[in-house]
């Protein structure tokens, strides 16, 4: 291997895999030059595709057919059918009649053998001339089909370009409009947040002013009450002081027709006004005295007393329902 070939091999190592490098080395060993090796040193070709293409070059296959193999559309099984057709004496046009990437290698092989057999049997007879004419017509038809496919492909590319231009431009404009709308919404949200913060500040200021006004009002009320208390009042001659009401007297008015033991228990617990209201509600709801005694406890809050009353009523209702 020459120095130039070694340098090129080192360049190939940067873009090709180990299996592909092995094929490049094989090509140089078989005597192919750098110009020919460059045709197969393509990353998209796997090692077997490269190997079969090298064999095609060694068999002096037509250059156009080699270029066709280098496109990567034929696999490692289809390329040997192209090489075999060339070795068997088929012309480029005849090979092109079955060298189609869509055909599997087995189908290509069958068409190749049939074509070779037909050429052998035809010879120089009239049948050979007819076969040759048939082959030429078939090749012309294929060339026409390829030309039409090429034209249709070009039309498709033009149409695809137009669609991309219009659709993408419209989509880009829509995205741009959406972005602008988002920017406007962000500005609006920021403005609303600033207004909300200003309102909260204003509300807080008003609340502080209201609290201060209430404090001043309460102070004035207290001061007025103090003045009223300090100012001696002379009761009229007919006024007689009322005897002070005891706590039990108040409870008797609040809970009429209740026994002394219940009133004593309520008085002993020292319940608040909210708790007394819950006890009164318990009596009004129809609970028995013994049931009400269970909630007359100082440590129970008015809310707990209410919940216990509701539970006792619910239990009583279920008992009646079950009965």
N, C-alpha and C positions, 0 to 999 in steps of 0.2 A: 504494500500500500504506500503510495507516494505521500510526501509531506502535505501537499495540497489536499489530498483525500483525507488524511488524518485530521487536518484542521477542520474540514467540512464535517467530519464525523463528530468532532467535539462540539460544533455548533448544533448538530442534530440532537445531541444528548440533552441540550437545554429545553427542547420542545417535544421530544419523543420519549416513549417508554422503553424499558429494557428489551421487550420482545421486538419492538419496531427497530431499535438499534441493531439487533441481531440480524434482521433482514437486510439493513443497509450494508452491514459488513459482508453478508453473503453476496450481495449485488456487486460490491467491489471485487470480491474474490473471483466471481464469475467473469470479470472483465468489463463490466459496465462502467462508463465514464461518469464524471460528476454531473454532466448535463442530463444524462438519462436518469441518474439516481434522484436528482432534484424533482423529477416528475412524480416519483412515488413517495418522496419524503414529506408526506402531508399528514398532519396530526389527526385529521378526521378518518383516515384509513386505518383499520386495525391491522395487526401484524400479518394475518392470513390474506387479507385483501392485497396488502403490499407484496407479499410473497408470490401470489398468483400473477400479479401485474408484472413483476420482475421476470417470471417465466414467459409471459407474453412477449416482453422485449427480447428475451433470448431466442424466441422462436420467430423473430422478425415479423411480428404481427403488424398490420397496417397502423401507421401513426395515429390516425383518427380513432381507430378502435382502442388503442392504448389510452388515448386521452379520455375516451368514454369510460374505460375501466378506472381511471384515476379520479373520476367524479365522485366515487363512493356510492353510486346508486346500485351497483352490482355486488353481491356478496361473494365469498370465497368459493362457492359452488357454481355460480353462474359464469364467473370469469373463465374457468377452464373450458366451458362449452364454446366460448368465443375463440379461445386459443385452438381448440380441437378443430373448429370449422376452418380456421385459417390454415392449419397444418394439412387438413384434408383437401385443400385446393379450392375451397369456396371463395368467391369474390367478396369484397367488402359489402356490396349491395345485398348479396345473398345472406351473409352473416347478419346484416342489419335487419333482415326480414324476421328473424327469430330472437335477436338480441334485444329483448325488452325487459326492463327491471321488474315489471309486474308479473312476468312469467316465471314460475319456479324452475330450478335447474333441471328437474326431471322432464318437464314439458319442453324446455329448450333442447335437451338432448334428443328427444323423440323427433322434434322438427328437424334438427340437424341431420340425424341419421336418415330420415325420410328424404330429405333434400339430396344428400349424397347418393343414396340408392337410386333416386330418380335420375340423377345426372349420369350414373353408370349405365343404367338400362337404356337411356335415350340415345347416347352416342351421337353419331352424325346423321341419323335417320330423320325422316320427316317428323317422327314423334319427338325427336330431340329438338328440332326447330320449333315445334309447337310448344314444347316444354320451356324452351328459352324465351319464346314470346310471352308465354304465361308468366314466367318469372319476371320478365321485364315489366309487364303490365302490373304485376303485384307490387313490384318495387315502386313504380310510378304512383300507384294508389297510396302506398305507405308514405311516399314523399309528399303527396298532396295532403294526406291526413296530418302529417307532421307540420306542414306549412299552415294548415288551417288551425291546428292546435297552437302553433306559435302566434298566429294573428289573434286568436281568441285570448290567448294568455296576455298579449300586449294590451288588448282592449280591456281585459279584466284589471290589469295593473293601472291603466289610465283611470278606469272607473273607480278602482279602489283608492287611488290618489285623490280623486275629486271628492269621494265620500269622506275620506279622512280629513281633507281640508275643511269641508263644510261642517261635518259633524264635530270634529275636534275644535274648530273655531267657535261653534255654538256652545259646546261644552265648556270651553275655556272662558267664554263670555259669561255663561251661567255661573261658573265657579267664581269669576271675578265679581259678579253682581252679589252672589251670596256672601263673599268676603266683605264687600262694602256694606251689605246689610248687617253683617255681624259687627262691623266696626261701629255702625250707627247704633245698633242695639247696646253695644258696650258703653258708648257715650251716654245713651239714654239711661241705662242702668246706673252708671256712675252719677249722673245728674239726680236721679231719683234717690240714690243713697245719700247724696249730699243734702237734698231737701229733707229726707227723713231724719238725718242727724241734726239739722237745724231745728226741725220741729221738736225733736226730743229735748234739745237744749232749751227751747222755749217752754216746753211743758214742765221741765225740771225747774226753770226759773219761776214759772207761775205757781208751782207747788210750794216752792220755798216762800214766795210772797204770801200764799194762802196760809201756810203754817205760821208765818210771822204774824199775820193778821189775826188768826185764831188765838195765838198766844197773847197778843195785846188785848183781845176781847175778853179772854178768860181772866186776865189780870184785872181788867176793869170791873168784871163781874165780881171777882173776889174782893176787890177794894170796895165796891158798892155794898156787898154783903157785910163786910167788916164795919162799914159805917152804920148800916142798919142795926147790927148787933150792938154796937157801942152806944147807939142812940137809945136812951131809956124810953120805954113806952109805958104809958099808964093804962092799965086795963080799965074798962068801964066798971061802974059800980055794981052792975049786975053780973059781971064775969065771975065764974067760979072755976078754979083749976080742976081739970079732969084727972082722975086717978090714973097713974101710969099703968099701961097694959103689960102684963107679964108675957113671957114667951109662950107659956102654955095657953094663955088666953088667945093669943094670936093663932096658935095651932088649932084650937077648938073652932075658931071661925073659919080657918082654912080647910079643916077636915071635920065637918059636922057629923054627928052621929057615930063617931069613932070612939072606941073604948079607951080608958085611961092608959092601959098598958101600951097601946100603940102610940098614943100621944107622948107618953114618957120616953118611949124608945126613939121617936123622932127628935124630941128635944135633947136627949142625951147624945145623939150623934152629931148635933150642931151642923145640920145640912145647909148648903147654900140655897139661894133662891131658885137656881136652875135645878138642883137636886130635888127641892120641895115640889117644883112643878112636875117633875117626872113621877114622884110618889103620888101626887094628886091624879095624874093621868092614869097611873096603874089602878087606883081605886075606881076611877070613872070607867075604865075599860071592862070592869066586871071581875077582876081577879079577887080571890079570897084574901082575907086579912093575913092568913098564914103565908100565902104566896107573896104578898106585898112586903112582908117583914124581911124576906130574903134579899130584897134590893135596898132596904133602908140601912145603908152602910156608908160611913164617911169616906172610906177609901175608894168607893166606886164613883167614877165621874158620871155626870149627867148622861153622856153618850152611852156609857156601858149600862147604866140603869135602863135606858130606853131600849137597848138591844136585848137585855134580859127579859124585859116586859114583852117585847115582840115574840121572843122565843117561847115564853110560857103560854102566850095566847095561841101560838101556832101548835104547840103540843096539845093544848086543850081541844083545839079544833080537830086535830087528827084523831084524838080519842073519841070524840063525838062521832066522827065519820066512820071509824072502825066499828063502833057500837051499832 
